[in-house]
Amino acid sequence: MLDIGFHQAAGLHSFTPQADLRVVAVASQDNSPTGLEALWQICASLQRLGYPVVVLDGTAQETDDSPGLLHLLQQASWRDDVQLNLGATASSLAVIPAARGMLRMSRAAERSDAAPLHSLLPYFRTYGIVVLHAPAATLGPLLTHTATVPLVVMGDGAAGVMSSYKSLKQIAVDTGLPCMVAALLRGAGAAERRKTKSALLTLQGCAERHLGGPVRTTTIATQNPQELQRLALQLLENAGTIAESLPALHSFAPKGSSAHLVRSH
């Protein structure tokens, strides 16, 4: 059983040196169980690397029977009785319903022009990584003050390309951030790899023509632990931190917007 609890001295933790809390963002895709399974495998890889991980799941609604992020944000952090029961499996991976809480954070940030994710620090500073898993429309407003490079997991066929492109466009409009796209291979056949490579090239071409910048892509064989760990390391390398206080970045934005493309070398 893993509980997130608070006590009357919790506020004093802000005066002690703390490692920055890293932020990984993964855009959820409709009807993509393979992508969700890959997310859990990636989180497991990060934990094996020594990073305690908490997943804020923006696809799951908080309820009184299944409390989550909203319930934490509604409580004062100094109260003794603020706890979040994450269930019997939480010792392996903490997963918290967060759809309503993410919306609350976005609205609060709009009103104050503050960095949306800073309000998470009092609750999750003991973790090494917080993974934001949510639709692109939810993720975008939360990432405006970070350098996080979000991950988009591409589904199969033309529908997967279209869904991934919509996610790229949404995040580009909201934040100007580039994304990384991972295509998942369920088999090791050459035909599947060729088909996947073609789909990624199509997506890259659309992004370059209509969004004004390149897209980083990778293919991951879901049955290969080494490739899943490689993706986990890439996400770790591309993670921002909640402690950052950055202006909204404009490295990747649709044509016609006021943002300009900045390439790293």
Disulfide bonds with the S-S distance in Angstrom:
none
